[in-house]
Amino acid sequence: MSTVTTHVLDTARGCPAVGVAVRLERVVAGRSEPVASAATDADGRVRSLDVGDLEAGMYRLVFGTAAYFSGIGAETFYPQVAVEFSLADSGQHYHVPLLLSPYGYTTYRGS
């Protein structure tokens, strides 16, 4: 069974990004369908966006950054961050961290 997790860190403030809305979507033929959603916890983590067995294919994590930055009284250039990735093996764990600041972001495949 495949699981998808994420960890959002606010690199400008040097702390976890708490309360960021995260949506997992499956992308098929250029169209997306929602699969699961959650919000980051006090450690900036979504520990599981597991909805059972995820099929191999393209997926997208969409992070609601506008509401997060508005909530801490900051402006942002990116109202949302969408990260598409290929889930190749439905038996693996996929961890997709997001390092975030008001005017930039970085992501990678974690462990």
Sine and cosine of phi, psi and omega as CSV:
sin_phi,cos_phi,sin_psi,cos_psi,sin_omega,cos_omega
0.00,0.00,0.72,-0.70,-0.01,-1.00
-1.00,0.03,0.64,-0.77,0.13,-0.99
-0.81,-0.58,0.50,-0.87,0.05,-1.00
-0.82,-0.57,0.78,-0.62,0.05,-1.00
-0.75,-0.66,0.26,-0.97,0.05,-1.00
-0.52,-0.86,0.29,-0.96,0.03,-1.00
-0.61,-0.80,0.85,-0.52,-0.04,-1.00
-0.93,-0.36,0.86,-0.51,0.02,-1.00
-0.90,-0.43,0.75,-0.67,0.06,-1.00
-1.00,0.06,0.99,-0.16,-0.08,-1.00
-0.96,0.29,-0.38,0.92,0.03,-1.00
-0.95,0.32,-0.56,0.83,-0.02,-1.00
-0.98,-0.19,-0.22,0.98,0.01,-1.00
0.94,0.34,0.65,0.76,-0.03,-1.00
-0.46,-0.89,0.22,-0.98,0.07,-1.00
-0.90,0.44,0.54,-0.84,0.08,-1.00
-1.00,-0.01,0.97,-0.24,-0.10,-0.99
-1.00,0.02,0.69,-0.72,0.11,-0.99
0.99,0.16,0.29,0.96,0.04,-1.00
-0.97,0.25,0.82,-0.58,0.06,-1.00
-0.95,0.32,0.72,-0.70,-0.01,-1.00
-0.76,-0.65,0.76,-0.66,0.02,-1.00
-0.83,-0.56,0.75,-0.66,0.10,-1.00
-0.99,-0.16,0.78,-0.62,0.01,-1.00
-0.82,-0.57,0.55,-0.84,0.16,-0.99
-0.99,-0.11,0.71,-0.70,-0.03,-1.00
-0.94,-0.34,0.87,-0.50,0.00,-1.00
-0.74,-0.67,0.84,-0.54,0.04,-1.00
0.80,0.60,0.66,0.75,0.06,-1.00
0.99,0.17,-0.06,1.00,0.02,-1.00
-0.94,-0.35,0.52,-0.86,-0.02,-1.00
-0.88,-0.47,0.51,-0.86,0.07,-1.00
-0.75,-0.67,0.71,-0.71,-0.01,-1.00
-0.91,0.41,0.63,-0.77,0.01,-1.00
-0.91,-0.41,-0.70,0.71,-0.04,-1.00
-0.34,-0.94,0.31,-0.95,0.07,-1.00
-0.52,-0.85,0.39,-0.92,0.00,-1.00
-0.27,-0.96,-0.01,-1.00,0.11,-0.99
-0.76,-0.65,0.50,-0.87,0.00,-1.00
-0.92,0.40,0.57,-0.82,-0.02,-1.00
-1.00,0.05,-0.20,-0.98,-0.05,-1.00
-0.89,0.45,-0.31,0.95,0.05,-1.00
-0.99,-0.17,0.13,0.99,-0.01,-1.00
0.98,0.22,0.29,0.96,-0.09,-1.00
-0.94,-0.35,0.54,-0.84,0.32,-0.95
-0.93,-0.38,0.95,-0.31,-0.16,-0.99
-0.97,0.22,-0.29,0.96,0.10,-1.00
-0.25,-0.97,0.78,-0.62,0.21,-0.98
-0.94,-0.35,0.70,0.72,-0.09,-1.00
-1.00,0.07,0.80,-0.60,0.05,-1.00
-0.80,-0.60,0.49,0.87,-0.07,-1.00
0.98,-0.22,-0.44,-0.90,-0.02,-1.00
-0.96,0.26,0.87,-0.50,0.09,-1.00
-1.00,-0.06,0.74,-0.67,0.04,-1.00
-0.96,0.27,0.46,-0.89,0.13,-0.99
-0.86,0.51,0.54,-0.84,0.01,-1.00
0.48,-0.88,-0.21,-0.98,0.00,-1.00
-1.00,-0.01,0.67,-0.74,0.03,-1.00
-0.72,-0.69,0.30,-0.95,0.02,-1.00
-0.67,-0.74,0.74,-0.67,0.20,-0.98
-0.98,-0.18,0.79,-0.62,0.02,-1.00
-0.90,-0.43,0.85,-0.52,-0.04,-1.00
-0.97,-0.26,0.80,-0.60,0.00,-1.00
-0.99,0.12,0.98,0.20,-0.11,-0.99
-0.98,0.21,-0.47,0.88,-0.01,-1.00
-0.87,0.48,-0.74,0.67,-0.02,-1.00
-0.91,0.41,-0.61,0.79,0.03,-1.00
-0.87,0.49,-0.80,0.60,-0.04,-1.00
-0.92,0.40,-0.61,0.79,0.06,-1.00
-0.87,0.50,-0.64,0.77,-0.01,-1.00
-0.91,0.42,-0.40,0.92,0.04,-1.00
-0.97,-0.25,0.18,0.98,0.08,-1.00
0.97,0.26,0.51,0.86,-0.01,-1.00
-0.84,-0.55,0.48,-0.88,0.11,-0.99
-1.00,0.05,0.35,-0.94,0.08,-1.00
-0.60,-0.80,0.51,-0.86,0.05,-1.00
-0.99,0.12,-0.44,0.90,-0.05,-1.00
-0.94,-0.35,0.98,-0.20,-0.02,-1.00
-0.93,0.36,-0.39,0.92,0.15,-0.99
-0.46,-0.89,0.40,-0.92,0.06,-1.00
-0.85,-0.52,0.82,-0.57,0.04,-1.00
-0.91,-0.42,0.82,-0.58,-0.03,-1.00
-0.87,-0.50,0.92,-0.39,0.06,-1.00
-1.00,-0.05,0.62,-0.78,0.02,-1.00
-0.52,-0.85,0.35,-0.94,-0.02,-1.00
-0.98,-0.18,0.87,-0.49,0.08,-1.00
-1.00,-0.05,0.99,-0.14,-0.14,-0.99
-1.00,0.06,-0.55,0.83,-0.09,-1.00
-0.83,-0.55,0.93,-0.37,-0.08,-1.00
-0.93,0.36,-0.05,1.00,0.05,-1.00
-0.99,-0.15,-0.06,1.00,-0.06,-1.00
-1.00,-0.08,0.29,-0.96,0.14,-0.99
-1.00,-0.07,0.71,-0.70,0.02,-1.00
-0.88,-0.48,0.89,-0.47,0.03,-1.00
-0.91,-0.42,0.85,-0.53,-0.08,-1.00
-0.83,-0.55,1.00,0.00,0.02,-1.00
-0.96,0.28,0.42,-0.91,0.07,-1.00
-0.76,-0.65,0.86,-0.51,0.12,-0.99
-0.99,-0.14,0.84,-0.54,-0.25,-0.97
-0.80,-0.60,0.65,-0.76,0.20,-0.98
-0.62,-0.78,0.18,-0.98,-0.07,-1.00
-0.87,0.49,-0.44,0.90,-0.08,-1.00
-0.82,-0.58,0.36,0.93,0.05,-1.00
-0.12,-0.99,0.29,-0.96,0.07,-1.00
-0.42,-0.91,0.38,-0.93,0.05,-1.00
-0.66,-0.75,0.56,-0.83,0.06,-1.00
-0.63,-0.78,0.31,-0.95,0.00,-1.00
-0.29,-0.96,0.20,-0.98,0.11,-0.99
-1.00,0.04,0.88,-0.48,0.00,-1.00
-1.00,-0.10,-0.25,-0.97,-0.02,-1.00
-0.85,-0.53,0.00,0.00,0.00,0.00
